[in-house]
Amino acid sequence: MNLIGNRILLRALEPEDMEMLRGTVNDPEIEKMVVGWSFPVSRAQQLEWYECVKKDRDHLRLAIEIKETGEAIGLATLGPIDWKNRKGFHGIKLKSDAPKGQGYATEAVLLIMKYAFDELQLNRLDGSILEYNIPSQRLYEKCGWKVEGRVRQSVFKGNGFHDEIIVGILRDEYFSLVGGKDGNA
């Protein structure tokens, strides 16, 4: 099932998305803005990764596609999902040449939230942001997420340690944000 918004859709990854993802992972400007890290990834390694993750139901990895053009501009993730405690971890990564200021990232986060809270019946979503990644901090704040803490000197990037901002949103906060209870506006 695709998650369909006004201008984007979130859909399952396809083999043809692997080159876009590989370019994003290998982009040093993107790498310095995300909490995680990676080694350089070859085409073969990217395809091997895809084969390993495509059946994983505890980690959803969805391409962000502009409906009008069909262009995949990034990745939205939900996972790992802790089914017992009804919570999941969310992340988003847009390729460096994705259109900026168009609201695509905001729409992607809201679609993930709708799916997580309406469809999967999760109770909370978690995320983490590097202290200097102001655009991501603004994005999650706009989408109703709260700063829940700071892990000091948690991430080593650019030859220095940086704090990790922990953010989260609860199911009730989401429904207050969208003006409904349990998906009914």
C-alpha positions in Angstrom: 0.0 0.0 0.0 1.4 3.4 -1.0 1.0 6.3 1.4 -0.5 9.1 -0.7 -0.2 12.8 0.1 -1.2 15.9 -1.8 2.0 16.2 -3.7 4.1 13.1 -2.8 3.7 9.5 -2.2 5.7 7.1 0.0 6.1 3.8 -1.7 8.1 0.6 -1.3 11.6 0.8 -2.6 12.3 -0.6 -6.0 15.6 -1.7 -7.5 15.7 1.4 -9.7 15.8 3.5 -6.5 19.1 2.1 -5.4 21.2 4.4 -7.5 19.5 7.5 -5.9 20.0 6.0 -2.4 23.6 5.1 -3.1 24.2 8.7 -4.2 22.6 10.0 -1.1 24.6 7.7 1.2 27.8 8.6 -0.5 27.1 12.4 -0.5 29.4 14.0 2.1 27.0 17.0 2.6 24.2 14.6 3.5 26.5 12.4 5.6 27.5 15.3 7.9 23.8 16.2 8.7 22.7 12.7 9.8 23.3 11.0 13.2 24.4 7.7 11.7 27.4 7.1 9.5 28.4 4.9 6.6 31.3 3.7 4.6 31.4 4.5 0.9 28.9 2.2 -0.8 29.4 0.6 -4.3 26.5 -0.3 -6.7 27.0 -4.0 -5.7 26.8 -3.2 -2.0 23.7 -1.1 -2.5 21.9 -3.9 -4.3 23.0 -6.4 -1.7 21.6 -4.1 1.0 18.3 -4.0 -0.9 18.1 -7.7 -1.1 18.6 -8.0 2.6 16.1 -5.4 3.7 13.2 -5.8 1.3 11.4 -8.4 3.5 12.1 -6.8 6.9 8.7 -5.8 8.4 10.2 -4.2 11.5 11.9 -1.6 9.4 9.9 0.2 6.7 12.0 2.0 4.2 9.9 4.0 1.7 10.9 6.1 -1.3 9.7 9.7 -1.3 8.3 10.3 -4.8 7.0 13.6 -6.2 3.6 12.6 -7.7 3.7 15.1 -10.6 7.1 14.0 -11.9 7.5 10.5 -10.6 11.0 11.5 -9.3 12.2 9.8 -6.2 13.8 12.4 -4.0 14.6 10.6 -0.8 13.9 8.0 1.8 11.5 7.9 4.8 12.0 5.2 7.4 10.0 3.8 10.2 11.9 1.3 12.3 12.8 -0.5 14.2 9.2 -0.9 15.2 8.7 -2.2 18.8 5.4 -4.0 18.4 5.0 -4.8 22.1 5.5 -1.3 23.3 3.8 0.2 20.1 6.6 2.6 19.2 8.9 3.2 16.3 11.9 5.3 15.2 11.5 7.6 12.3 14.1 9.2 10.0 14.1 11.0 6.7 16.8 11.7 4.2 16.4 13.8 1.0 18.9 13.8 -1.8 21.0 16.9 -2.0 19.4 18.1 -5.2 15.8 17.5 -4.0 13.7 20.7 -4.3 14.0 22.7 -1.1 11.3 24.8 0.5 8.5 22.9 -1.3 7.1 21.2 1.8 7.9 17.7 0.6 9.8 16.7 3.8 6.9 18.0 5.9 4.4 16.0 3.9 6.6 12.9 4.2 6.8 13.2 8.0 3.1 13.8 8.3 2.3 10.7 6.1 4.6 8.5 8.2 2.8 9.8 11.3 -0.6 9.1 9.9 0.4 5.6 8.9 2.1 4.9 12.3 -0.8 6.2 14.4 -3.8 5.4 12.2 -2.9 2.2 10.5 -0.3 0.6 12.7 -1.8 1.9 16.0 1.6 2.9 17.4 1.6 5.1 20.5 4.8 7.0 19.9 7.5 7.8 17.4 11.1 8.7 18.3 13.8 10.4 16.3 17.2 12.0 16.7 18.8 15.0 15.1 22.4 16.4 15.2 22.5 19.6 17.3 23.6 21.7 14.2 21.0 20.3 11.8 18.6 23.3 12.3 16.5 22.4 9.2 15.6 19.0 10.6 14.9 20.5 14.0 12.5 23.0 12.4 10.9 20.3 10.3 10.0 18.1 13.3 8.9 21.1 15.4 6.5 22.1 12.6 5.2 18.5 12.6 4.4 18.7 16.3 7.4 16.7 17.7 8.8 17.7 21.1 12.5 17.8 22.2 12.7 15.1 24.9 16.4 15.3 25.6 20.0 15.8 24.6 22.7 13.2 24.5 25.9 15.1 25.0 28.9 14.5 22.7 27.2 11.4 21.3 28.1 11.7 17.6 31.6 12.1 16.1 31.6 14.0 12.8 33.9 16.5 11.2 36.7 15.7 13.7 34.6 16.6 16.7 31.9 15.4 19.0 28.4 16.7 18.7 25.2 16.5 20.8 22.3 14.4 19.6 18.8 16.0 20.1 16.2 13.3 21.0 12.7 14.1 19.7 9.4 12.3 19.9 5.6 12.6 19.3 2.8 10.7 21.0 -0.3 9.4 19.3 -2.6 11.9 21.2 -0.3 14.8 20.2 -0.6 13.7 16.6 -4.4 13.6 16.7 -4.5 17.0 18.4 -2.3 18.4 15.6 -4.5 17.1 12.8 -7.8 17.9 14.6 -9.2 14.5 15.1 -9.3 11.5 17.5 -8.2 8.2 16.2 -8.2 9.4 12.6 -11.7 10.9 12.7 -11.6 14.6 12.0 
